[in-house]
Amino acid sequence: MAEKARLVLREIGLTDYETRAYLHLLGTGVTSASQISEYTDVPYSKIYEVLNSLERKGWIETRSGRPRRYYPKSPIEALEATRLRLEKMMKDWQKSILDELQPLYNKREIREKPDVWILRGEFDAIAKLKDMIGNARTELMAAVPTLSKPLLNAVLPMLKGLAESNVKLLMMISKDQTFDPEALSKIGEVRVRESMFGGGIIVDGREALLILGEKKLSLIIWSDHLGLVKFARDYFQYLWNTANIFKTT
């Protein structure tokens, strides 16, 4: 059995003993607790605890008799059972956090210290943009008003490289933009708005660079604060949904 599969089972929530027992059952089919203990080096004093836990988690089933026998569920079925169990746990955790812990946080007036940078000038902004683009793995959202065209020009070759790496690129430009949308559409999806007060880039929903200003850059902010990045992404999605889809000629 590949070590990667063992690590995945551990990440899912199976203990080392549970992983050994389940993998043994996959290889042998129906068998007894004593045989599982013997062939997996799980202590016999622990084997019933391990098997009962696997059954509760939805990875195995039992067959009554003397001795009781155990057999594995399909990995796909077990994974789905785990997903449903974790979703329920997440809802319970969320309720406890919101009902019990968040009020304590609010009552004490604790203030977060998010990582927020104010960037000075285009040089710093370009350096940060290149760093963000280099870390992109799944998605990059870019809102590009006219004032931020120099920034996009500086990183355009890197954006082309992302497109070749199957990173999803969503690029929104203003109508008065002098960019050629036809060229941009070759590396990602392009939409057009009448105008934009500011713009920015959001990478993988985990960090954002916000560019504010009308005729010239007045403020450039970078942050990986979860709440701020979520707000930026939601606002981008709203503008994206109401923008005009660019169609190639």
C-alpha positions, -999 to 999 in steps of 0.1 A, spaced: 0 0 0 14 34 -10 25 56 18 4 84 3 -28 64 9 -19 58 45 -12 95 50 -46 104 35 -64 80 58 -46 96 88 -55 131 76 -91 120 72 -91 111 109 -82 74 112 -56 65 139 -25 45 130 -42 13 145 -74 20 126 -55 26 93 -37 -7 98 -69 -26 105 -89 -11 76 -61 -17 51 -58 -53 63 -95 -58 58 -93 -44 23 -67 -71 15 -84 -100 32 -121 -93 32 -142 -108 61 -121 -119 91 -121 -120 129 -107 -95 154 -80 -119 166 -67 -124 130 -67 -86 125 -47 -81 156 -23 -109 147 -15 -96 112 -15 -59 119 4 -58 152 -25 -40 169 -25 -52 205 -54 -76 212 -63 -55 242 -70 -26 218 -84 -44 188 -121 -42 197 -118 -5 206 -102 1 172 -128 -19 153 -157 -3 171 -143 31 163 -139 22 126 -175 10 126 -188 43 142 -168 63 116 -184 43 88 -154 24 74 -163 -12 83 -193 -33 92 -197 -64 113 -212 -98 108 -227 -115 139 -216 -149 149 -190 -166 170 -165 -152 166 -179 -119 153 -164 -111 119 -156 -78 103 -155 -66 67 -146 -33 50 -169 -9 34 -161 4 -1 -136 33 2 -159 56 -18 -188 48 5 -167 53 36 -153 86 23 -188 99 17 -198 88 52 -168 107 66 -177 138 46 -212 138 60 -199 132 95 -174 161 92 -201 184 78 -223 177 108 -194 182 132 -186 215 114 -221 227 120 -219 218 156 -186 235 160 -199 266 142 -229 268 166 -207 265 197 -182 291 184 -210 316 175 -231 310 206 -204 307 232 -170 319 222 -177 348 199 -197 367 226 -167 363 249 -145 378 222 -168 407 217 -174 413 254 -136 417 261 -133 440 231 -103 421 218 -90 436 186 -75 416 158 -41 425 144 -44 416 107 -15 416 84 -21 447 62 5 466 42 3 500 27 25 500 -4 43 531 -15 45 536 -53 43 514 -83 77 497 -78 66 482 -44 32 473 -59 48 455 -88 71 436 -66 42 424 -44 21 415 -74 49 393 -88 51 376 -54 14 370 -54 12 357 -89 41 334 -83 21 318 -54 -11 314 -74 -23 278 -77 -60 277 -86 -75 312 -93 -66 348 -99 -91 376 -101 -80 409 -115 -100 442 -118 -80 466 -140 -91 502 -143 -72 525 -166 -50 538 -137 -36 504 -129 -27 495 -165 11 499 -159 9 473 -131 -8 448 -153 17 455 -181 45 447 -157 32 413 -148 15 402 -180 42 377 -189 36 360 -156 -1 359 -162 5 341 -194 26 316 -175 -3 310 -151 -27 304 -179 -4 277 -192 -4 262 -157 -42 259 -157 -47 286 -131 -82 301 -137 -78 338 -147 -107 362 -145 -99 397 -158 -123 427 -156 -113 459 -174 -130 493 -178 -146 503 -211 -121 532 -216 -92 508 -211 -66 509 -239 -58 473 -234 -66 449 -262 -93 427 -247 -89 403 -276 -53 396 -265 -63 392 -228 -90 368 -238 -64 344 -250 -51 338 -215 -83 341 -195 -119 351 -193 -125 388 -199 -154 411 -189 -159 448 -194 -175 475 -172 -183 511 -180 -159 523 -154 -142 513 -121 -131 536 -93 -104 512 -83 -92 477 -89 -71 449 -75 -59 413 -77 -71 384 -55 -52 352 -55 -67 318 -45 -91 337 -22 -63 341 4 -46 374 -3 -56 406 -21 -40 437 -35 -64 466 -36 -57 497 -58 -77 528 -51 -79 561 -71 -96 578 -100 -71 595 -122 -40 583 -104 -30 557 -79 -38 571 -44 -36 540 -22 -24 505 -26 -32 480 1 -22 443 5 -36 419 30 -41 383 37 -67 390 64 -95 364 59 -124 388 64 -109 415 42 -100 391 14 -135 375 15 -150 410 12 -128 418 -17 -136 386 -34 -174 389 -29 -173 425 -42 -153 414 -72 -178 386 -79 -207 411 -77 -190 434 -102 -181 404 -124 -216 392 -125 -229 426 -136 -202 432 -162 -204 426 -199 -190 394 -213 -163 401 -239 -168 380 -270 -140 374 -294 -145 384 -330 
